[in-house]
C-alpha cells in the first residue's frame, strides 16, 4: 500500500514540476522539496494508511495547475505553453484509426462486390435475333 501512496505523490510532484517551466531551477527545486516535505509530514502526522487519504491531502494542496499558477505569480513569471513533446497525440491516433477503418471498409466492400463466377448468377441476356437474307 505504501508504494501506491508514493506513486501518487511522485506523479503529483511530477505534474507540478512540468507546469513550473519558466521558473528558475533553484526556486523549482525548493518548491518541490517544500511540497514533498509537507506531504510527508501530513502522512506521518495523520498516520495515513490508504491511497485515498493521500489523494485527499493532495486535493487540499490544489491541482498541479493551481499550485504552479501560484508559484508563477509569486515568481513573477508566466507559464510556458506546452511544447510539441507534451502535446496530446490522441487526435493523431484517432485520425489514423479513422483512416484505417475507412480503408478496411472500402477494401472489404470491393472484395464482396466482386463476382466470384460460381455463386452469383446475373440476368441472362438473349443474343439479338439473327437476320436471314431473303
N, C-alpha and C positions, 0 to 999 in steps of 0.2 A: 504494500500500500504506500509506503514511504516513497518508493521510486516513482509512482504515478503522481504523487504530490510534487516531487521535484521536477518531473517532466512538465507539469502545468506551470510551475513557477519559471522554469527555463524558457518555455515557449512565450510566456507573458513578457519576460525581460527581453527576449529576442525581438518581439514585436515592437516594444518601446524603443529599443536600440535602432531598429530600422527607420523609425519615424524621427529620430533625432539628427538625421543628416543635416549638416549646416551648422551645428553647434560644435564648438571646439572640442577636440578629443578629450582633454582633461576634464572638462565640465561634464561630458557624456559619461565618462568612467565614474566620476564622483556621483552623479545622479543615479546611475545603475547600481553602484555599490550601496548607496543610501536606500534605494528601493529594496534590494536584496536583504539588507540588514533589517529593515522594517518588517518585511515579510517573515523572515526567520524569527524575529523577536515575537511577532504575533503568534507564530506556530508554537513556539516554546512557552510563551506566557499563557496561552489559552489551551495548551495541550491538544492541538487539533489532530484528530485521528482519521479524518476522511478527506478525500479529494474535494468533495462538495464544500466542506468548511474552508478549505484553502481558496477555492474559487470565490467564496463569499468575501474573503479578505481582499482578493484581487479586484472584485467588483466595487468594493468600498473605496479602493485606491483610485479607481476610474479606468476607463478603457485605455489601451495604449495610445489612441489618438488624443484623448483628453490630457493624459499625462505629458505627452510630447508637446501638445499645444501650449500647455502651461510653461514647460521648460523653454520653449522657443520665445514665448512672451517675456519671460524673466531674463533670457539672454539677449533679447533684442534682435533676434534673427527670424528669418522666415523659413517655414518648412520648404524643403526642396520637392519639386514634383517628382513622381515616381519615374525611375529610369526604365528603359526598354527591358532590362533584365527582370524587373519586378512587376512589369505589366502582366495582366492575365493572358494566358494563352487559350483560355476556353473559347473565345469567339472563333479563333482559327481552327480549333479542334471541331467545333460544331459545324463550321463551314466544310471542312474536309469530310466529315461523316455524311453531311447532306449531299455533297457531290458524289461520294461513293455510293450512297443509296440510289441516287438518280441513275448512275451508270449501271448498277446491278439491275434495277427495274427495267431500263431500256434494253439491256442485253438479254434479259430473260423474256421480255415481250417479243423481241426479234427472234429469239430461238423458238418460242412457242408458236409464232406466226408462220414459220417455215412449213412448207408442205413436205411431209415425210414420204409421200408417194404411196404408202400402202394402207394407211388407216383412214384417210380422209378422201372422199370422192366428191368432186365438184360436179356441176351440171354438165350433162352431155350435150354437146352442140353438134347437130347433124350437119354433114357437109352439104354445100349447095347442090341442088339438082343439076345433073349434067344436061346439057342441051344437045339433042340429037340433030344432026344436019338432015334436011329433007331432000 
